[in-house]
Amino acid sequence: MENKPIIIKTNELEAVAICASKKDASIHYLKGVYVELYKDGGHALIAADGHRMSVIGLRKEGDVEESFIISTSDIKKIITYSKAAGKALSYNFEGCIALKIMRGEKLSVNLTVVSVNKKGKIIKHFNSFESSCVDGVYPDFRSKIPEQENIISNAICINSDYIADFGKIYKILTGEKKSCVIIKLCGDKYSPILIELPECDFIGVLMPISVAFDYSEFNKIKG
């Protein structure tokens, strides 16, 4: 792969990193964002902690040319730099990171906060530092993505804030520090959704959001 910068949007990196592992030191390779670089110059960002996973830009496995893991601590650092640059500028700044692979005894990447134009060309550089890639082989995350043919219900759009409210109800009723919500789909995408709370004599009902989504794009990520 030609060693030219890969442009990654700061908000995408920050969003995906939410699902990266933060506590369990035994799975250190999950304490970061896994980056896949593709033959056509595209890239994907993946993060997981054993309970949840977030993926942006995924292609088929056969399209992967190179991959590595950037640590959560270095991601936080570069995001902080990006937000600081945005506050210091008088014009509208959409934060981006220019990632460049550094080949040596150990693989590392140079992370630079940049400003780009509408064509994706770098027009200004800001803070920069080199990040050592995390050792370890990232798990087979593709096998955890449900296959389209195995989905047993129509896609339903739910207000996540309301789900969080039911989690708060659970903590109030049980005194538990962590919330747990059971979601039961009860018909088509317009039908009420049944919400239950473990060990609680409680019934919740949630109406789905009536918004049409095109889910055809999900079929393109299977490889």
SVG drawing of the C-alpha trace seen along z (x, -y; Angstrom):
<svg xmlns="http://www.w3.org/2000/svg" viewBox="-49 -34 62 51">
<polyline fill="none" stroke="black" stroke-width="0.4" points="0.0,0.0 1.3,-3.4 2.2,-5.3 -0.1,-8.2 -2.3,-9.7 -5.6,-8.1 -8.2,-10.7 -10.5,-9.8 -13.3,-12.0 -12.7,-12.8 -16.4,-12.4 -16.4,-8.8 -13.3,-7.9 -14.8,-9.3 -18.2,-7.6 -16.7,-4.1 -14.4,-4.3 -17.3,-4.4 -17.6,-0.7 -13.9,0.0 -13.0,2.0 -12.1,-0.3 -11.6,1.9 -10.6,5.5 -6.7,5.6 -6.8,9.2 -8.1,8.3 -5.8,5.4 -6.2,5.7 -9.9,4.6 -8.7,1.4 -8.6,-0.5 -10.1,-0.9 -9.3,1.6 -8.6,0.0 -8.9,1.9 -7.4,0.4 -8.8,1.5 -7.3,2.0 -9.3,-0.9 -8.1,-3.4 -11.1,-3.1 -11.1,-2.2 -13.2,-0.8 -13.2,-1.5 -14.2,1.2 -14.5,1.3 -15.9,3.9 -15.7,4.8 -17.3,8.2 -20.8,6.8 -21.3,4.4 -19.7,3.5 -19.6,0.5 -18.5,0.6 -18.2,-2.2 -17.3,-1.7 -17.0,2.1 -16.2,3.9 -15.6,7.6 -12.8,9.3 -11.1,10.1 -10.7,6.3 -8.5,5.8 -4.9,4.8 -3.7,3.9 -5.0,3.6 -3.9,2.5 -5.2,1.3 -4.9,-2.3 -5.0,-2.5 -7.9,-4.2 -5.6,-6.5 -4.1,-7.8 -7.5,-8.2 -8.6,-10.4 -5.4,-12.4 -5.9,-13.1 -9.6,-13.9 -8.7,-16.4 -6.2,-18.0 -8.9,-18.1 -11.5,-19.8 -8.9,-22.4 -8.1,-23.2 -11.7,-23.6 -12.2,-26.1 -9.2,-28.1 -10.3,-28.6 -12.7,-31.3 -14.1,-29.3 -16.3,-26.2 -13.9,-23.3 -14.8,-19.7 -12.2,-17.8 -10.3,-15.1 -7.3,-12.9 -4.6,-12.2 -3.3,-8.7 0.1,-7.6 1.7,-4.2 5.2,-4.3 7.2,-1.1 10.0,-0.1 10.8,2.6 7.3,2.2 4.3,0.9 3.1,-2.5 1.0,-5.3 1.4,-9.0 -1.8,-10.8 -2.2,-14.5 -5.1,-16.8 -5.9,-18.3 -8.4,-20.5 -9.7,-19.3 -11.6,-20.9 -14.8,-19.5 -12.7,-17.3 -11.0,-15.7 -7.7,-17.5 -5.6,-18.5 -5.4,-22.3 -3.9,-22.8 -2.0,-20.7 -2.2,-21.0 -1.0,-18.8 0.7,-15.6 2.2,-12.6 3.3,-9.0 1.2,-6.2 2.5,-2.6 0.0,-0.1 -1.5,2.2 0.0,5.8 -2.4,8.6 -4.7,10.2 -8.2,8.6 -11.0,11.1 -13.1,12.3 -15.7,9.6 -17.4,10.4 -18.7,13.6 -20.6,11.7 -22.5,9.5 -26.0,11.1 -26.5,12.4 -29.4,10.7 -31.3,14.1 -31.1,14.8 -32.9,11.7 -36.3,12.9 -38.2,9.6 -38.7,6.5 -36.3,3.7 -37.7,1.4 -36.6,-2.1 -36.5,-2.9 -35.8,-6.1 -32.7,-5.2 -33.4,-7.9 -36.6,-6.0 -34.6,-2.8 -32.2,-4.6 -35.2,-5.8 -36.4,-2.2 -32.8,-1.4 -33.1,-4.2 -36.4,-2.7 -34.7,0.6 -32.0,-0.9 -34.5,-2.8 -36.6,0.3 -33.7,2.6 -31.0,0.4 -28.6,2.0 -25.8,-0.2 -26.1,1.3 -29.3,1.3 -30.8,4.2 -33.8,4.0 -35.6,6.9 -37.0,5.9 -39.7,8.0 -40.9,7.3 -44.6,8.0 -45.5,7.7 -44.6,5.6 -42.5,2.4 -45.5,0.3 -46.6,2.5 -46.0,1.6 -42.8,3.0 -43.0,4.8 -40.4,3.8 -39.7,6.0 -37.2,5.6 -35.5,8.6 -36.8,9.6 -39.4,6.7 -43.2,6.8 -43.1,4.3 -44.5,3.8 -43.3,1.1 -44.6,0.3 -42.7,-1.6 -43.9,-2.8 -41.5,-2.6 -40.5,-5.7 -42.3,-5.9 -39.3,-6.5 -38.5,-4.7 -34.9,-3.4 -33.1,-1.8 -31.4,1.3 -30.1,2.5 -26.6,1.1 -26.2,3.7 -26.0,6.4 -22.8,5.0 -20.7,5.6 -20.9,9.4 -17.7,11.0"/>
</svg>
